């Protein structure tokens, strides 16, 4: 997956990033900074990429 490619994220993760980005823009951040913060937050919460699903073991 090339750097910056968002195709391996779930729809929920993409929606979360959009909401965070909008919130950051309302706080006066630039578009680029808001996008970077949004995806960094999603990655921190979920570890990035598609990892949701029933029966999935949590990493230790």
N, C-alpha and C positions, 0 to 999 in steps of 0.2 A: 504494500500500500504506500503510494507516494506521500510525502509529507504534505499535510493540509487536506488530504482526501477525507471526506466525511461520510463516505458510502457505507462504512462498516458500523455506523451508529444506528441505534433503534430509532423509531419515530418519536418515542417518548424522550429520548436523549436530545434529539434535534429540537423538539418543542421546548424543552427545558432551556436549551442554549438560546433560543429565540427570545424567551421571556427574560432571561438574565441580561441579554444584550440590550433589549428595550429599556430595562430598568437602569442599566449603566448609562445609556444615552440620556435618559431623563435627568441623571445626576450630573450631566455636563461632560461626560467622557467623549472622546472622538469615536467615530465609527470603528476604526481599526482597533483602538484600545478596548472598546466595549466587546467586540467580537473575540478578541484574545482572552479577555477576562472570562467571558461566558464559556468558552470551550475549556479553559483551564479549570473552571469550577466543575463542569460536567465530568472532566477526566478525574479530578480529585475525588468526586463523589462515587463514581462508578468504575474507575480504573480504565475508562475508555473502551470504545468498540462495543460490539454486541456480546453481552454476557448475561442477559436476563433469561429467565425460563424456569419452569417447574423442575425441581429436583437437582438444580445446579448446586454444587458444593461451593462453599465459601472458602476463598484462599486464606491460609493462616498467616 
